[in-house]
Amino acid sequence: MKGRKPAAQVRPAALQTYRAGCERTWELASSEPDLAYTDQAFPECPTCPHRIEPDSGGVGAVPFCTLRPVGAPHPFAGLAGLLGTLED
């Protein structure tokens, strides 16, 4: 067919290790800065302090735990430097 562009080559994401607040790790192929673990399959998940309960207004929303790449800074780490400037 004339005028069609060839399909773009999509490279699969590399495997990287993600860590939950409970210190469990998963090796996943993703380039996302964080993921939501919704399975909640471990016995301590219902009482885990890292478990996030969505607002009740979210239709179909389920509790989850945030998984972040091992070695990545916490998303709010940049705010820590502001504390010193606010106290002055």
Biopython code that builds the backbone (N, CA, C, O; Angstrom):
import numpy as np
from Bio.PDB.StructureBuilder import StructureBuilder

atoms = [
    (1, "MET", "N", (0.839, -1.185, 0.000)),
    (1, "MET", "CA", (0.000, 0.000, 0.000)),
    (1, "MET", "C", (0.873, 1.233, 0.000)),
    (1, "MET", "O", (1.856, 1.322, 0.736)),
    (2, "LYS", "N", (0.512, 2.149, -0.807)),
    (2, "LYS", "CA", (1.275, 3.376, -0.929)),
    (2, "LYS", "C", (0.871, 4.345, 0.190)),
    (2, "LYS", "O", (-0.303, 4.451, 0.546)),
    (3, "GLY", "N", (1.862, 5.040, 0.728)),
    (3, "GLY", "CA", (1.604, 6.075, 1.719)),
    (3, "GLY", "C", (1.587, 5.594, 3.168)),
    (3, "GLY", "O", (1.492, 6.415, 4.080)),
    (4, "ARG", "N", (1.674, 4.320, 3.397)),
    (4, "ARG", "CA", (1.698, 3.826, 4.775)),
    (4, "ARG", "C", (3.116, 3.829, 5.306)),
    (4, "ARG", "O", (4.053, 3.425, 4.618)),
    (5, "LYS", "N", (3.263, 4.287, 6.533)),
    (5, "LYS", "CA", (4.569, 4.258, 7.181)),
    (5, "LYS", "C", (4.780, 2.883, 7.803)),
    (5, "LYS", "O", (3.823, 2.250, 8.249)),
    (6, "PRO", "N", (6.020, 2.422, 7.833)),
    (6, "PRO", "CA", (6.276, 1.139, 8.496)),
    (6, "PRO", "C", (6.017, 1.272, 10.000)),
    (6, "PRO", "O", (6.193, 2.343, 10.581)),
    (7, "ALA", "N", (5.605, 0.187, 10.602)),
    (7, "ALA", "CA", (5.331, 0.190, 12.045)),
    (7, "ALA", "C", (6.607, 0.520, 12.810)),
    (7, "ALA", "O", (7.690, 0.044, 12.471)),
    (8, "ALA", "N", (6.463, 1.336, 13.840)),
    (8, "ALA", "CA", (7.606, 1.705, 14.672)),
    (8, "ALA", "C", (8.070, 0.483, 15.462)),
    (8, "ALA", "O", (7.259, -0.318, 15.927)),
    (9, "GLN", "N", (9.367, 0.359, 15.600)),
    (9, "GLN", "CA", (9.923, -0.732, 16.387)),
    (9, "GLN", "C", (9.792, -0.379, 17.866)),
    (9, "GLN", "O", (10.264, 0.670, 18.303)),
    (10, "VAL", "N", (9.167, -1.238, 18.614)),
    (10, "VAL", "CA", (9.001, -1.028, 20.052)),
    (10, "VAL", "C", (9.932, -1.987, 20.775)),
    (10, "VAL", "O", (9.856, -3.203, 20.602)),
    (11, "ARG", "N", (10.809, -1.417, 21.585)),
    (11, "ARG", "CA", (11.720, -2.258, 22.357)),
    (11, "ARG", "C", (11.054, -2.630, 23.671)),
    (11, "ARG", "O", (10.507, -1.767, 24.357)),
    (12, "PRO", "N", (11.095, -3.910, 24.025)),
    (12, "PRO", "CA", (10.508, -4.297, 25.308)),
    (12, "PRO", "C", (11.311, -3.697, 26.459)),
    (12, "PRO", "O", (12.521, -3.495, 26.350)),
    (13, "ALA", "N", (10.628, -3.421, 27.547)),
    (13, "ALA", "CA", (11.297, -2.870, 28.726)),
    (13, "ALA", "C", (12.247, -3.911, 29.310)),
    (13, "ALA", "O", (11.985, -5.112, 29.261)),
    (14, "ALA", "N", (13.335, -3.431, 29.853)),
    (14, "ALA", "CA", (14.311, -4.321, 30.485)),
    (14, "ALA", "C", (13.793, -4.773, 31.847)),
    (14, "ALA", "O", (12.991, -4.087, 32.480)),
    (15, "LEU", "N", (14.259, -5.927, 32.283)),
    (15, "LEU", "CA", (13.917, -6.403, 33.622)),
    (15, "LEU", "C", (14.571, -5.506, 34.654)),
    (15, "LEU", "O", (15.738, -5.140, 34.514)),
    (16, "GLN", "N", (13.836, -5.155, 35.673)),
    (16, "GLN", "CA", (14.416, -4.456, 36.811)),
    (16, "GLN", "C", (13.722, -4.935, 38.073)),
    (16, "GLN", "O", (12.602, -5.444, 38.024)),
    (17, "THR", "N", (14.389, -4.769, 39.191)),
    (17, "THR", "CA", (13.860, -5.247, 40.461)),
    (17, "THR", "C", (13.065, -4.138, 41.126)),
    (17, "THR", "O", (13.548, -3.018, 41.294)),
    (18, "TYR", "N", (11.839, -4.470, 41.502)),
    (18, "TYR", "CA", (10.954, -3.550, 42.215)),
    (18, "TYR", "C", (10.811, -4.033, 43.645)),
    (18, "TYR", "O", (10.808, -5.238, 43.898)),
    (19, "ARG", "N", (10.691, -3.095, 44.591)),
    (19, "ARG", "CA", (10.573, -3.431, 46.014)),
    (19, "ARG", "C", (9.306, -2.808, 46.587)),
    (19, "ARG", "O", (8.957, -1.666, 46.285)),
    (20, "ALA", "N", (8.634, -3.588, 47.416)),
    (20, "ALA", "CA", (7.459, -3.108, 48.143)),
    (20, "ALA", "C", (7.908, -2.556, 49.492)),
    (20, "ALA", "O", (9.056, -2.745, 49.893)),
    (21, "GLY", "N", (7.012, -1.883, 50.184)),
    (21, "GLY", "CA", (7.323, -1.350, 51.509)),
    (21, "GLY", "C", (7.707, -2.427, 52.505)),
    (21, "GLY", "O", (8.459, -2.162, 53.444)),
    (22, "CYS", "N", (7.201, -3.640, 52.314)),
    (22, "CYS", "CA", (7.510, -4.757, 53.216)),
    (22, "CYS", "C", (8.860, -5.393, 52.894)),
    (22, "CYS", "O", (9.250, -6.372, 53.530)),
    (23, "GLU", "N", (9.571, -4.848, 51.919)),
    (23, "GLU", "CA", (10.897, -5.299, 51.482)),
    (23, "GLU", "C", (10.862, -6.507, 50.542)),
    (23, "GLU", "O", (11.922, -6.978, 50.130)),
    (24, "ARG", "N", (9.692, -7.019, 50.193)),
    (24, "ARG", "CA", (9.633, -8.082, 49.181)),
    (24, "ARG", "C", (10.036, -7.477, 47.845)),
    (24, "ARG", "O", (9.799, -6.295, 47.594)),
    (25, "THR", "N", (10.644, -8.290, 46.989)),
    (25, "THR", "CA", (11.064, -7.792, 45.684)),
    (25, "THR", "C", (10.488, -8.659, 44.570)),
    (25, "THR", "O", (10.217, -9.847, 44.744)),
    (26, "TRP", "N", (10.315, -8.015, 43.421)),
    (26, "TRP", "CA", (9.847, -8.671, 42.207)),
    (26, "TRP", "C", (10.739, -8.223, 41.061)),
    (26, "TRP", "O", (11.108, -7.051, 40.987)),
    (27, "GLU", "N", (11.085, -9.125, 40.179)),
    (27, "GLU", "CA", (11.835, -8.786, 38.971)),
    (27, "GLU", "C", (10.808, -8.683, 37.845)),
    (27, "GLU", "O", (10.187, -9.676, 37.466)),
    (28, "LEU", "N", (10.637, -7.479, 37.320)),
    (28, "LEU", "CA", (9.599, -7.223, 36.326)),
    (28, "LEU", "C", (10.160, -6.468, 35.129)),
    (28, "LEU", "O", (11.105, -5.690, 35.261)),
    (29, "ALA", "N", (9.581, -6.700, 33.980)),
    (29, "ALA", "CA", (9.953, -5.965, 32.770)),
    (29, "ALA", "C", (9.052, -4.743, 32.668)),
    (29, "ALA", "O", (7.925, -4.830, 32.182)),
    (30, "SER", "N", (9.554, -3.611, 33.128)),
    (30, "SER", "CA", (8.794, -2.367, 33.103)),
    (30, "SER", "C", (9.759, -1.199, 33.211)),
    (30, "SER", "O", (10.839, -1.325, 33.788)),
    (31, "SER", "N", (9.367, -0.074, 32.657)),
    (31, "SER", "CA", (10.168, 1.142, 32.798)),
    (31, "SER", "C", (9.412, 2.180, 33.624)),
    (31, "SER", "O", (9.808, 3.344, 33.677)),
    (32, "GLU", "N", (8.328, 1.759, 34.266)),
    (32, "GLU", "CA", (7.520, 2.673, 35.077)),
    (32, "GLU", "C", (8.248, 3.036, 36.371)),
    (32, "GLU", "O", (8.979, 2.208, 36.915)),
    (33, "PRO", "N", (8.059, 4.276, 36.879)),
    (33, "PRO", "CA", (8.716, 4.685, 38.116)),
    (33, "PRO", "C", (8.106, 4.040, 39.354)),
    (33, "PRO", "O", (8.764, 3.960, 40.391)),
    (34, "ASP", "N", (6.868, 3.580, 39.265)),
    (34, "ASP", "CA", (6.279, 2.799, 40.345)),
    (34, "ASP", "C", (5.105, 1.994, 39.796)),
    (34, "ASP", "O", (4.508, 2.343, 38.778)),
    (35, "LEU", "N", (4.798, 0.924, 40.490)),
    (35, "LEU", "CA", (3.721, 0.026, 40.083)),
    (35, "LEU", "C", (2.814, -0.227, 41.277)),
    (35, "LEU", "O", (3.235, -0.060, 42.422)),
    (36, "ALA", "N", (1.586, -0.625, 41.024)),
    (36, "ALA", "CA", (0.652, -0.965, 42.096)),
    (36, "ALA", "C", (0.510, -2.479, 42.167)),
    (36, "ALA", "O", (0.166, -3.130, 41.180)),
    (37, "TYR", "N", (0.779, -3.031, 43.348)),
    (37, "TYR", "CA", (0.602, -4.461, 43.574)),
    (37, "TYR", "C", (-0.779, -4.645, 44.194)),
    (37, "TYR", "O", (-0.994, -4.299, 45.356)),
    (38, "THR", "N", (-1.704, -5.185, 43.427)),
    (38, "THR", "CA", (-3.095, -5.309, 43.888)),
    (38, "THR", "C", (-3.472, -6.719, 44.322)),
    (38, "THR", "O", (-4.543, -6.915, 44.897)),
    (39, "ASP", "N", (-2.626, -7.694, 44.065)),
    (39, "ASP", "CA", (-2.970, -9.074, 44.411)),
    (39, "ASP", "C", (-3.134, -9.252, 45.920)),
    (39, "ASP", "O", (-4.017, -9.985, 46.365)),
    (40, "GLN", "N", (-2.287, -8.585, 46.710)),
    (40, "GLN", "CA", (-2.351, -8.646, 48.174)),
    (40, "GLN", "C", (-2.415, -10.100, 48.647)),
    (40, "GLN", "O", (-3.257, -10.448, 49.475)),
    (41, "ALA", "N", (-1.529, -10.945, 48.124)),
    (41, "ALA", "CA", (-1.579, -12.390, 48.340)),
    (41, "ALA", "C", (-0.859, -12.888, 49.591)),
    (41, "ALA", "O", (-0.965, -14.067, 49.929)),
    (42, "PHE", "N", (-0.136, -12.021, 50.278)),
    (42, "PHE", "CA", (0.613, -12.477, 51.441)),
    (42, "PHE", "C", (-0.237, -12.329, 52.702)),
    (42, "PHE", "O", (-1.057, -11.414, 52.776)),
    (43, "PRO", "N", (-0.063, -13.201, 53.691)),
    (43, "PRO", "CA", (-0.936, -13.187, 54.867)),
    (43, "PRO", "C", (-0.945, -11.856, 55.616)),
    (43, "PRO", "O", (-1.960, -11.480, 56.202)),
    (44, "GLU", "N", (0.174, -11.147, 55.600)),
    (44, "GLU", "CA", (0.239, -9.883, 56.348)),
    (44, "GLU", "C", (-0.294, -8.681, 55.564)),
    (44, "GLU", "O", (-0.399, -7.589, 56.122)),
    (45, "CYS", "N", (-0.629, -8.856, 54.295)),
    (45, "CYS", "CA", (-1.092, -7.729, 53.467)),
    (45, "CYS", "C", (-2.275, -6.958, 54.068)),
    (45, "CYS", "O", (-2.253, -5.727, 54.036)),
    (46, "PRO", "N", (-3.303, -7.615, 54.614)),
    (46, "PRO", "CA", (-4.444, -6.850, 55.143)),
    (46, "PRO", "C", (-4.088, -5.878, 56.270)),
    (46, "PRO", "O", (-4.791, -4.888, 56.469)),
    (47, "THR", "N", (-3.007, -6.144, 57.010)),
    (47, "THR", "CA", (-2.641, -5.262, 58.120)),
    (47, "THR", "C", (-1.321, -4.537, 57.883)),
    (47, "THR", "O", (-0.803, -3.892, 58.795)),
    (48, "CYS", "N", (-0.772, -4.630, 56.686)),
    (48, "CYS", "CA", (0.514, -4.003, 56.373)),
    (48, "CYS", "C", (0.406, -2.477, 56.448)),
    (48, "CYS", "O", (-0.540, -1.907, 55.903)),
    (49, "PRO", "N", (1.360, -1.800, 57.115)),
    (49, "PRO", "CA", (1.312, -0.338, 57.198)),
    (49, "PRO", "C", (1.567, 0.348, 55.854)),
    (49, "PRO", "O", (1.316, 1.545, 55.717)),
    (50, "HIS", "N", (2.062, -0.394, 54.864)),
    (50, "HIS", "CA", (2.334, 0.184, 53.544)),
    (50, "HIS", "C", (1.159, 0.035, 52.588)),
    (50, "HIS", "O", (1.206, 0.541, 51.467)),
    (51, "ARG", "N", (0.120, -0.646, 53.014)),
    (51, "ARG", "CA", (-1.065, -0.878, 52.176)),
    (51, "ARG", "C", (-1.801, 0.444, 51.989)),
    (51, "ARG", "O", (-1.967, 1.210, 52.938)),
    (52, "ILE", "N", (-2.235, 0.703, 50.780)),
    (52, "ILE", "CA", (-2.953, 1.942, 50.471)),
    (52, "ILE", "C", (-4.404, 1.601, 50.192)),
    (52, "ILE", "O", (-4.708, 0.772, 49.333)),
    (53, "GLU", "N", (-5.290, 2.244, 50.921)),
    (53, "GLU", "CA", (-6.731, 2.066, 50.739)),
    (53, "GLU", "C", (-7.239, 3.224, 49.887)),
    (53, "GLU", "O", (-7.166, 4.375, 50.315)),
    (54, "PRO", "N", (-7.749, 2.946, 48.695)),
    (54, "PRO", "CA", (-8.268, 4.021, 47.841)),
    (54, "PRO", "C", (-9.483, 4.700, 48.470)),
    (54, "PRO", "O", (-10.171, 4.118, 49.309)),
    (55, "ASP", "N", (-9.731, 5.932, 48.053)),
    (55, "ASP", "CA", (-10.931, 6.634, 48.502)),
    (55, "ASP", "C", (-12.154, 5.815, 48.129)),
    (55, "ASP", "O", (-12.171, 5.152, 47.092)),
    (56, "SER", "N", (-13.169, 5.861, 48.969)),
    (56, "SER", "CA", (-14.372, 5.058, 48.722)),
    (56, "SER", "C", (-15.109, 5.489, 47.461)),
    (56, "SER", "O", (-15.944, 4.737, 46.958)),
    (57, "GLY", "N", (-14.824, 6.678, 46.938)),
    (57, "GLY", "CA", (-15.497, 7.154, 45.736)),
    (57, "GLY", "C", (-15.029, 6.487, 44.458)),
    (57, "GLY", "O", (-15.675, 6.618, 43.419)),
    (58, "GLY", "N", (-13.915, 5.774, 44.519)),
    (58, "GLY", "CA", (-13.381, 5.126, 43.320)),
    (58, "GLY", "C", (-14.112, 3.832, 43.014)),
    (58, "GLY", "O", (-13.993, 2.861, 43.761)),
    (59, "VAL", "N", (-14.858, 3.806, 41.940)),
    (59, "VAL", "CA", (-15.605, 2.612, 41.560)),
    (59, "VAL", "C", (-14.629, 1.510, 41.162)),
    (59, "VAL", "O", (-13.792, 1.708, 40.281)),
    (60, "GLY", "N", (-14.733, 0.372, 41.795)),
    (60, "GLY", "CA", (-13.871, -0.758, 41.476)),
    (60, "GLY", "C", (-12.456, -0.642, 42.009)),
    (60, "GLY", "O", (-11.620, -1.496, 41.711)),
    (61, "ALA", "N", (-12.162, 0.389, 42.788)),
    (61, "ALA", "CA", (-10.814, 0.575, 43.320)),
    (61, "ALA", "C", (-10.532, -0.481, 44.386)),
    (61, "ALA", "O", (-11.391, -0.781, 45.215)),
    (62, "VAL", "N", (-9.343, -1.033, 44.359)),
    (62, "VAL", "CA", (-8.947, -2.057, 45.324)),
    (62, "VAL", "C", (-7.697, -1.597, 46.071)),
    (62, "VAL", "O", (-6.935, -0.783, 45.550)),
    (63, "PRO", "N", (-7.475, -2.107, 47.285)),
    (63, "PRO", "CA", (-6.259, -1.761, 48.020)),
    (63, "PRO", "C", (-5.024, -2.206, 47.235)),
    (63, "PRO", "O", (-5.076, -3.161, 46.460)),
    (64, "PHE", "N", (-3.919, -1.500, 47.448)),
    (64, "PHE", "CA", (-2.687, -1.850, 46.739)),
    (64, "PHE", "C", (-1.471, -1.438, 47.542)),
    (64, "PHE", "O", (-1.564, -0.694, 48.519)),
    (65, "CYS", "N", (-0.336, -1.937, 47.107)),
    (65, "CYS", "CA", (0.956, -1.571, 47.667)),
    (65, "CYS", "C", (1.783, -1.009, 46.515)),
    (65, "CYS", "O", (1.733, -1.535, 45.403)),
    (66, "THR", "N", (2.529, 0.036, 46.765)),
    (66, "THR", "CA", (3.354, 0.633, 45.715)),
    (66, "THR", "C", (4.691, -0.092, 45.620)),
    (66, "THR", "O", (5.376, -0.299, 46.622)),
    (67, "LEU", "N", (5.043, -0.467, 44.413)),
    (67, "LEU", "CA", (6.343, -1.084, 44.139)),
    (67, "LEU", "C", (7.203, -0.055, 43.420)),
    (67, "LEU", "O", (6.772, 0.539, 42.432)),
    (68, "ARG", "N", (8.426, 0.156, 43.917)),
    (68, "ARG", "CA", (9.340, 1.111, 43.289)),
    (68, "ARG", "C", (10.629, 0.399, 42.912)),
    (68, "ARG", "O", (11.027, -0.558, 43.577)),
    (69, "PRO", "N", (11.286, 0.858, 41.849)),
    (69, "PRO", "CA", (12.558, 0.233, 41.467)),
    (69, "PRO", "C", (13.574, 0.315, 42.607)),
    (69, "PRO", "O", (13.711, 1.352, 43.256)),
    (70, "VAL", "N", (14.278, -0.783, 42.841)),
    (70, "VAL", "CA", (15.316, -0.814, 43.865)),
    (70, "VAL", "C", (16.363, 0.236, 43.511)),
    (70, "VAL", "O", (16.801, 0.319, 42.363)),
    (71, "GLY", "N", (16.759, 1.026, 44.482)),
    (71, "GLY", "CA", (17.769, 2.057, 44.258)),
    (71, "GLY", "C", (17.212, 3.396, 43.816)),
    (71, "GLY", "O", (17.941, 4.386, 43.777)),
    (72, "ALA", "N", (15.931, 3.441, 43.483)),
    (72, "ALA", "CA", (15.323, 4.713, 43.066)),
    (72, "ALA", "C", (15.019, 5.548, 44.307)),
    (72, "ALA", "O", (14.612, 5.001, 45.332)),
    (73, "PRO", "N", (15.208, 6.854, 44.228)),
    (73, "PRO", "CA", (14.866, 7.688, 45.378)),
    (73, "PRO", "C", (13.355, 7.715, 45.582)),
    (73, "PRO", "O", (12.583, 7.544, 44.638)),
    (74, "HIS", "N", (12.957, 7.929, 46.804)),
    (74, "HIS", "CA", (11.531, 8.070, 47.101)),
    (74, "HIS", "C", (11.015, 9.278, 46.319)),
    (74, "HIS", "O", (11.743, 10.259, 46.173)),
    (75, "PRO", "N", (9.785, 9.234, 45.813)),
    (75, "PRO", "CA", (9.277, 10.350, 45.003)),
    (75, "PRO", "C", (9.261, 11.696, 45.729)),
    (75, "PRO", "O", (9.287, 12.743, 45.083)),
    (76, "PHE", "N", (9.218, 11.682, 47.056)),
    (76, "PHE", "CA", (9.206, 12.939, 47.806)),
    (76, "PHE", "C", (10.576, 13.291, 48.381)),
    (76, "PHE", "O", (10.685, 14.229, 49.170)),
    (77, "ALA", "N", (11.619, 12.557, 48.002)),
    (77, "ALA", "CA", (12.956, 12.796, 48.543)),
    (77, "ALA", "C", (13.427, 14.221, 48.279)),
    (77, "ALA", "O", (14.116, 14.807, 49.115)),
    (78, "GLY", "N", (13.072, 14.777, 47.147)),
    (78, "GLY", "CA", (13.473, 16.143, 46.824)),
    (78, "GLY", "C", (12.899, 17.172, 47.778)),
    (78, "GLY", "O", (13.466, 18.253, 47.932)),
    (79, "LEU", "N", (11.798, 16.858, 48.413)),
    (79, "LEU", "CA", (11.181, 17.794, 49.356)),
    (79, "LEU", "C", (11.936, 17.864, 50.677)),
    (79, "LEU", "O", (11.798, 18.844, 51.409)),
    (80, "ALA", "N", (12.727, 16.851, 50.997)),
    (80, "ALA", "CA", (13.455, 16.823, 52.263)),
    (80, "ALA", "C", (14.371, 18.032, 52.400)),
    (80, "ALA", "O", (14.534, 18.553, 53.503)),
    (81, "GLY", "N", (14.967, 18.486, 51.315)),
    (81, "GLY", "CA", (15.843, 19.647, 51.359)),
    (81, "GLY", "C", (15.116, 20.944, 51.666)),
    (81, "GLY", "O", (15.735, 21.913, 52.105)),
    (82, "LEU", "N", (13.823, 20.973, 51.442)),
    (82, "LEU", "CA", (13.048, 22.178, 51.714)),
    (82, "LEU", "C", (12.824, 22.415, 53.201)),
    (82, "LEU", "O", (12.613, 23.554, 53.617)),
    (83, "LEU", "N", (12.867, 21.361, 54.005)),
    (83, "LEU", "CA", (12.610, 21.507, 55.435)),
    (83, "LEU", "C", (13.556, 22.506, 56.081)),
    (83, "LEU", "O", (13.128, 23.334, 56.885)),
    (84, "GLY", "N", (14.830, 22.435, 55.740)),
    (84, "GLY", "CA", (15.803, 23.364, 56.313)),
    (84, "GLY", "C", (15.516, 24.806, 55.940)),
    (84, "GLY", "O", (15.732, 25.700, 56.758)),
    (85, "THR", "N", (15.040, 25.056, 54.742)),
    (85, "THR", "CA", (14.760, 26.424, 54.318)),
    (85, "THR", "C", (13.484, 26.948, 54.962)),
    (85, "THR", "O", (13.345, 28.155, 55.156)),
    (86, "LEU", "N", (12.558, 26.069, 55.293)),
    (86, "LEU", "CA", (11.311, 26.506, 55.925)),
    (86, "LEU", "C", (11.505, 26.852, 57.389)),
    (86, "LEU", "O", (10.781, 27.687, 57.931)),
    (87, "GLU", "N", (12.482, 26.215, 58.038)),
    (87, "GLU", "CA", (12.708, 26.438, 59.460)),
    (87, "GLU", "C", (13.523, 27.692, 59.730)),
    (87, "GLU", "O", (13.584, 28.148, 60.872)),
    (88, "ASP", "N", (14.146, 28.255, 58.713)),
    (88, "ASP", "CA", (14.976, 29.459, 58.915)),
    (88, "ASP", "C", (14.149, 30.698, 59.105)),
    (88, "ASP", "O", (14.698, 31.785, 59.286)),
]
sb = StructureBuilder()
sb.init_structure("model")
sb.init_model(0)
sb.init_chain("A")
sb.init_seg("    ")
for serial, (resi, resn, name, xyz) in enumerate(atoms, 1):
    if name == "N":
        sb.init_residue(resn, " ", resi, " ")
    sb.init_atom(name, np.array(xyz, "f"), 0.0, 1.0, " ", f" {name:<3s}", serial, name[0])
structure = sb.get_structure()
